[in-house]
């Protein structure tokens, strides 16, 4: 697996487990989400987030608020 994709997967897991983190990313634009992830030590870019969203990886996670 691509290292950035792996970091994104770990971030999505963290978001799904944390109501506080979900509230931080809810309705945020992709650049802000990447910035929040970076603050927490996750390393992936906007392109990786976009690619995962288009592929449905992000949307398959019921707790993921991106795009809502």
N, CA, C and O atoms as a Tinker XYZ file with bonds, in Angstrom:
   272  protein
     1  N      0.853000   -1.179000    0.000000    73     2
     2  CA     0.000000    0.000000    0.000000    64     1     3
     3  C      0.898000    1.241000    0.000000    63     2     4     5
     4  O      1.954000    1.267000    0.632000    81     3
     5  N      0.458000    2.242000   -0.708000    73     3     6
     6  CA     1.137000    3.531000   -0.760000    64     5     7
     7  C      1.236000    4.108000    0.659000    63     6     8     9
     8  O      0.253000    4.079000    1.400000    81     7
     9  N      2.414000    4.635000    1.051000    73     7    10
    10  CA     2.566000    5.184000    2.411000    64     9    11
    11  C      1.558000    6.290000    2.748000    63    10    12    13
    12  O      1.058000    6.345000    3.872000    81    11
    13  N      1.259000    7.162000    1.793000    73    11    14
    14  CA     0.270000    8.212000    2.063000    64    13    15
    15  C     -1.121000    7.611000    2.244000    63    14    16    17
    16  O     -1.891000    8.058000    3.094000    81    15
    17  N     -1.435000    6.607000    1.449000    73    15    18
    18  CA    -2.737000    5.942000    1.579000    64    17    19
    19  C     -2.846000    5.279000    2.954000    63    18    20    21
    20  O     -3.898000    5.326000    3.592000    81    19
    21  N     -1.763000    4.670000    3.397000    73    19    22
    22  CA    -1.745000    4.040000    4.719000    64    21    23
    23  C     -1.967000    5.084000    5.820000    63    22    24    25
    24  O     -2.718000    4.847000    6.765000    81    23
    25  N     -1.312000    6.232000    5.689000    73    23    26
    26  CA    -1.500000    7.315000    6.657000    64    25    27
    27  C     -2.952000    7.800000    6.651000    63    26    28    29
    28  O     -3.529000    8.057000    7.707000    81    27
    29  N     -3.531000    7.920000    5.469000    73    27    30
    30  CA    -4.928000    8.338000    5.363000    64    29    31
    31  C     -5.839000    7.318000    6.039000    63    30    32    33
    32  O     -6.748000    7.697000    6.777000    81    31
    33  N     -5.605000    6.041000    5.798000    73    31    34
    34  CA    -6.416000    4.987000    6.423000    64    33    35
    35  C     -6.346000    5.085000    7.948000    63    34    36    37
    36  O     -7.362000    4.953000    8.630000    81    35
    37  N     -5.160000    5.314000    8.469000    73    35    38
    38  CA    -4.989000    5.447000    9.921000    64    37    39
    39  C     -5.724000    6.687000   10.435000    63    38    40    41
    40  O     -6.343000    6.650000   11.499000    81    39
    41  N     -5.655000    7.775000    9.681000    73    39    42
    42  CA    -6.376000    8.990000   10.060000    64    41    43
    43  C     -7.885000    8.737000   10.060000    63    42    44    45
    44  O     -8.577000    9.155000   10.989000    81    43
    45  N     -8.395000    8.069000    9.048000    73    43    46
    46  CA    -9.826000    7.767000    8.984000    64    45    47
    47  C    -10.256000    6.919000   10.170000    63    46    48    49
    48  O    -11.342000    7.117000   10.716000    81    47
    49  N     -9.410000    5.976000   10.571000    73    47    50
    50  CA    -9.711000    5.173000   11.757000    64    49    51
    51  C     -9.793000    6.060000   12.993000    63    50    52    53
    52  O    -10.691000    5.903000   13.820000    81    51
    53  N     -8.849000    6.994000   13.114000    73    51    54
    54  CA    -8.852000    7.915000   14.257000    64    53    55
    55  C    -10.114000    8.774000   14.256000    63    54    56    57
    56  O    -10.717000    8.996000   15.306000    81    55
    57  N    -10.511000    9.255000   13.085000    73    55    58
    58  CA   -11.726000   10.075000   12.974000    64    57    59
    59  C    -12.948000    9.263000   13.385000    63    58    60    61
    60  O    -13.832000    9.774000   14.074000    81    59
    61  N    -13.002000    8.018000   12.972000    73    59    62
    62  CA   -14.175000    7.197000   13.282000    64    61    63
    63  C    -14.290000    6.898000   14.774000    63    62    64    65
    64  O    -15.379000    6.590000   15.259000    81    63
    65  N    -13.179000    6.985000   15.509000    73    63    66
    66  CA   -13.186000    6.687000   16.945000    64    65    67
    67  C    -13.323000    7.925000   17.828000    63    66    68    69
    68  O    -13.512000    7.790000   19.037000    81    67
    69  N    -13.235000    9.107000   17.266000    73    67    70
    70  CA   -13.186000   10.326000   18.076000    64    69    71
    71  C    -14.262000   11.330000   17.664000    63    70    72    73
    72  O    -14.226000   11.882000   16.564000    81    71
    73  N    -15.210000   11.555000   18.556000    73    71    74
    74  CA   -16.255000   12.547000   18.280000    64    73    75
    75  C    -15.650000   13.942000   18.145000    63    74    76    77
    76  O    -16.096000   14.736000   17.316000    81    75
    77  N    -14.642000   14.242000   18.952000    73    75    78
    78  CA   -13.990000   15.558000   18.877000    64    77    79
    79  C    -13.326000   15.762000   17.518000    63    78    80    81
    80  O    -13.446000   16.827000   16.913000    81    79
    81  N    -12.632000   14.741000   17.047000    73    79    82
    82  CA   -11.965000   14.835000   15.748000    64    81    83
    83  C    -12.992000   14.925000   14.622000    63    82    84    85
    84  O    -12.810000   15.688000   13.673000    81    83
    85  N    -14.069000   14.148000   14.725000    73    83    86
    86  CA   -15.137000   14.236000   13.717000    64    85    87
    87  C    -15.689000   15.652000   13.650000    63    86    88    89
    88  O    -15.944000   16.170000   12.563000    81    87
    89  N    -15.874000   16.276000   14.800000    73    87    90
    90  CA   -16.422000   17.638000   14.793000    64    89    91
    91  C    -15.440000   18.631000   14.176000    63    90    92    93
    92  O    -15.858000   19.627000   13.586000    81    91
    93  N    -14.144000   18.371000   14.306000    73    91    94
    94  CA   -13.142000   19.270000   13.707000    64    93    95
    95  C    -13.131000   19.181000   12.185000    63    94    96    97
    96  O    -12.917000   20.183000   11.503000    81    95
    97  N    -13.362000   17.979000   11.655000    73    95    98
    98  CA   -13.279000   17.819000   10.201000    64    97    99
    99  C    -14.633000   17.959000    9.505000    63    98   100   101
   100  O    -14.695000   18.087000    8.282000    81    99
   101  N    -15.710000   17.935000   10.280000    73    99   102
   102  CA   -17.055000   18.045000    9.693000    64   101   103
   103  C    -17.180000   19.320000    8.871000    63   102   104   105
   104  O    -17.011000   20.420000    9.396000    81   103
   105  N    -17.471000   19.174000    7.599000    73   103   106
   106  CA   -17.674000   20.311000    6.713000    64   105   107
   107  C    -16.414000   21.056000    6.310000    63   106   108   109
   108  O    -16.485000   22.057000    5.598000    81   107
   109  N    -15.251000   20.571000    6.764000    73   107   110
   110  CA   -13.989000   21.249000    6.435000    64   109   111
   111  C    -13.592000   20.962000    4.989000    63   110   112   113
   112  O    -13.919000   19.913000    4.434000    81   111
   113  N    -12.885000   21.910000    4.399000    73   111   114
   114  CA   -12.388000   21.685000    3.042000    64   113   115
   115  C    -11.180000   20.736000    3.107000    63   114   116   117
   116  O    -10.583000   20.571000    4.171000    81   115
   117  N    -10.821000   20.116000    1.983000    73   115   118
   118  CA    -9.729000   19.132000    1.974000    64   117   119
   119  C     -8.402000   19.672000    2.510000    63   118   120   121
   120  O     -7.672000   18.948000    3.187000    81   119
   121  N     -8.088000   20.912000    2.221000    73   119   122
   122  CA    -6.821000   21.478000    2.701000    64   121   123
   123  C     -6.802000   21.563000    4.225000    63   122   124   125
   124  O     -5.777000   21.303000    4.854000    81   123
   125  N     -7.932000   21.925000    4.810000    73   123   126
   126  CA    -8.032000   21.997000    6.266000    64   125   127
   127  C     -7.940000   20.606000    6.877000    63   126   128   129
   128  O     -7.306000   20.427000    7.917000    81   127
   129  N     -8.564000   19.623000    6.244000    73   127   130
   130  CA    -8.495000   18.247000    6.743000    64   129   131
   131  C     -7.056000   17.755000    6.737000    63   130   132   133
   132  O     -6.611000   17.138000    7.705000    81   131
   133  N     -6.329000   18.017000    5.668000    73   131   134
   134  CA    -4.920000   17.612000    5.592000    64   133   135
   135  C     -4.111000   18.333000    6.667000    63   134   136   137
   136  O     -3.211000   17.743000    7.264000    81   135
   137  N     -4.423000   19.597000    6.915000    73   135   138
   138  CA    -3.731000   20.366000    7.959000    64   137   139
   139  C     -4.005000   19.779000    9.345000    63   138   140   141
   140  O     -3.083000   19.628000   10.146000    81   139
   141  N     -5.256000   19.451000    9.629000    73   139   142
   142  CA    -5.619000   18.838000   10.911000    64   141   143
   143  C     -4.888000   17.511000   11.069000    63   142   144   145
   144  O     -4.330000   17.225000   12.128000    81   143
   145  N     -4.893000   16.708000   10.018000    73   143   146
   146  CA    -4.202000   15.417000   10.064000    64   145   147
   147  C     -2.715000   15.618000   10.346000    63   146   148   149
   148  O     -2.131000   14.889000   11.148000    81   147
   149  N     -2.107000   16.596000    9.695000    73   147   150
   150  CA    -0.691000   16.883000    9.904000    64   149   151
   151  C     -0.386000   17.272000   11.340000    63   150   152   153
   152  O      0.643000   16.875000   11.888000    81   151
   153  N     -1.273000   18.046000   11.952000    73   151   154
   154  CA    -1.105000   18.431000   13.357000    64   153   155
   155  C     -1.074000   17.207000   14.264000    63   154   156   157
   156  O     -0.447000   17.221000   15.323000    81   155
   157  N     -1.756000   16.151000   13.838000    73   155   158
   158  CA    -1.834000   14.922000   14.627000    64   157   159
   159  C     -0.766000   13.908000   14.236000    63   158   160   161
   160  O     -0.728000   12.805000   14.781000    81   159
   161  N      0.100000   14.274000   13.296000    73   159   162
   162  CA     1.202000   13.398000   12.905000    64   161   163
   163  C      0.935000   12.515000   11.704000    63   162   164   165
   164  O      1.768000   11.677000   11.358000    81   163
   165  N     -0.209000   12.686000   11.060000    73   163   166
   166  CA    -0.523000   11.917000    9.857000    64   165   167
   167  C      0.008000   12.671000    8.649000    63   166   168   169
   168  O     -0.104000   13.895000    8.579000    81   167
   169  N      0.582000   11.950000    7.705000    73   167   170
   170  CA     1.206000   12.583000    6.544000    64   169   171
   171  C      0.594000   12.057000    5.242000    63   170   172   173
   172  O      0.931000   10.972000    4.768000    81   171
   173  N     -0.308000   12.855000    4.685000    73   171   174
   174  CA    -0.862000   12.584000    3.360000    64   173   175
   175  C     -1.273000   13.917000    2.771000    63   174   176   177
   176  O     -1.485000   14.892000    3.491000    81   175
   177  N     -1.381000   13.947000    1.465000    73   175   178
   178  CA    -1.696000   15.193000    0.785000    64   177   179
   179  C     -3.140000   15.266000    0.319000    63   178   180   181
   180  O     -3.904000   14.307000    0.424000    81   179
   181  N     -3.480000   16.421000   -0.191000    73   179   182
   182  CA    -4.831000   16.659000   -0.696000    64   181   183
   183  C     -5.148000   15.703000   -1.845000    63   182   184   185
   184  O     -6.274000   15.218000   -1.956000    81   183
   185  N     -4.162000   15.432000   -2.698000    73   183   186
   186  CA    -4.408000   14.522000   -3.820000    64   185   187
   187  C     -4.779000   13.132000   -3.317000    63   186   188   189
   188  O     -5.685000   12.501000   -3.861000    81   187
   189  N     -4.090000   12.648000   -2.286000    73   187   190
   190  CA    -4.401000   11.329000   -1.725000    64   189   191
   191  C     -5.813000   11.321000   -1.155000    63   190   192   193
   192  O     -6.552000   10.355000   -1.348000    81   191
   193  N     -6.194000   12.378000   -0.459000    73   191   194
   194  CA    -7.548000   12.486000    0.081000    64   193   195
   195  C     -8.573000   12.519000   -1.046000    63   194   196   197
   196  O     -9.599000   11.843000   -0.975000    81   195
   197  N     -8.300000   13.297000   -2.078000    73   195   198
   198  CA    -9.214000   13.394000   -3.221000    64   197   199
   199  C     -9.359000   12.044000   -3.931000    63   198   200   201
   200  O    -10.468000   11.615000   -4.248000    81   199
   201  N     -8.237000   11.388000   -4.172000    73   199   202
   202  CA    -8.257000   10.089000   -4.851000    64   201   203
   203  C     -9.068000    9.073000   -4.046000    63   202   204   205
   204  O     -9.850000    8.312000   -4.614000    81   203
   205  N     -8.883000    9.061000   -2.731000    73   203   206
   206  CA    -9.625000    8.129000   -1.881000    64   205   207
   207  C    -11.115000    8.454000   -1.880000    63   206   208   209
   208  O    -11.950000    7.549000   -1.854000    81   207
   209  N    -11.447000    9.731000   -1.909000    73   207   210
   210  CA   -12.850000   10.136000   -1.953000    64   209   211
   211  C    -13.491000    9.682000   -3.262000    63   210   212   213
   212  O    -14.599000    9.144000   -3.264000    81   211
   213  N    -12.795000    9.899000   -4.365000    73   211   214
   214  CA   -13.319000    9.493000   -5.678000    64   213   215
   215  C    -13.456000    7.980000   -5.785000    63   214   216   217
   216  O    -14.375000    7.481000   -6.436000    81   215
   217  N    -12.549000    7.253000   -5.152000    73   215   218
   218  CA   -12.575000    5.793000   -5.204000    64   217   219
   219  C    -13.591000    5.210000   -4.226000    63   218   220   221
   220  O    -13.853000    4.007000   -4.244000    81   219
   221  N    -14.156000    6.049000   -3.382000    73   219   222
   222  CA   -15.145000    5.575000   -2.426000    64   221   223
   223  C    -14.565000    5.092000   -1.117000    63   222   224   225
   224  O    -15.316000    4.654000   -0.245000    81   223
   225  N    -13.254000    5.156000   -0.946000    73   223   226
   226  CA   -12.635000    4.695000    0.295000    64   225   227
   227  C    -13.152000    5.506000    1.470000    63   226   228   229
   228  O    -13.500000    4.947000    2.510000    81   227
   229  N    -13.203000    6.808000    1.309000    73   227   230
   230  CA   -13.638000    7.681000    2.393000    64   229   231
   231  C    -15.121000    7.485000    2.665000    63   230   232   233
   232  O    -15.528000    7.380000    3.822000    81   231
   233  N    -15.921000    7.436000    1.633000    73   231   234
   234  CA   -17.363000    7.400000    1.806000    64   233   235
   235  C    -17.863000    6.072000    2.364000    63   234   236   237
   236  O    -18.976000    6.015000    2.887000    81   235
   237  N    -17.078000    5.008000    2.270000    73   235   238
   238  CA   -17.493000    3.719000    2.823000    64   237   239
   239  C    -17.481000    3.732000    4.345000    63   238   240   241
   240  O    -18.067000    2.848000    4.970000    81   239
   241  N    -16.841000    4.695000    4.940000    73   239   242
   242  CA   -16.765000    4.782000    6.401000    64   241   243
   243  C    -17.950000    5.612000    6.884000    63   242   244   245
   244  O    -18.016000    6.818000    6.648000    81   243
   245  N    -18.869000    4.960000    7.553000    73   243   246
   246  CA   -20.130000    5.603000    7.938000    64   245   247
   247  C    -19.933000    6.836000    8.806000    63   246   248   249
   248  O    -20.754000    7.752000    8.761000    81   247
   249  N    -18.881000    6.882000    9.584000    73   247   250
   250  CA   -18.672000    7.997000   10.496000    64   249   251
   251  C    -17.915000    9.146000    9.853000    63   250   252   253
   252  O    -17.709000   10.170000   10.504000    81   251
   253  N    -17.493000    9.017000    8.600000    73   251   254
   254  CA   -16.666000   10.043000    7.964000    64   253   255
   255  C    -17.539000   11.179000    7.481000    63   254   256   257
   256  O    -18.415000   10.956000    6.646000    81   255
   257  N    -17.333000   12.402000    7.977000    73   255   258
   258  CA   -18.203000   13.520000    7.627000    64   257   259
   259  C    -17.753000   14.321000    6.412000    63   258   260   261
   260  O    -18.411000   15.299000    6.056000    81   259
   261  N    -16.655000   13.940000    5.764000    73   259   262
   262  CA   -16.132000   14.718000    4.647000    64   261   263
   263  C    -17.193000   14.828000    3.563000    63   262   264   265
   264  O    -17.752000   13.823000    3.124000    81   263
   265  N    -17.457000   16.020000    3.146000    73   263   266
   266  CA   -18.407000   16.239000    2.064000    64   265   267
   267  C    -19.848000   16.353000    2.514000    63   266   268   269
   268  O    -20.747000   16.512000    1.688000    81   267
   269  N    -20.078000   16.274000    3.820000    73   267   270
   270  CA   -21.468000   16.377000    4.275000    64   269   271
   271  C    -21.809000   17.779000    4.698000    63   270   272
   272  O    -22.939000   18.042000    5.109000    81   271
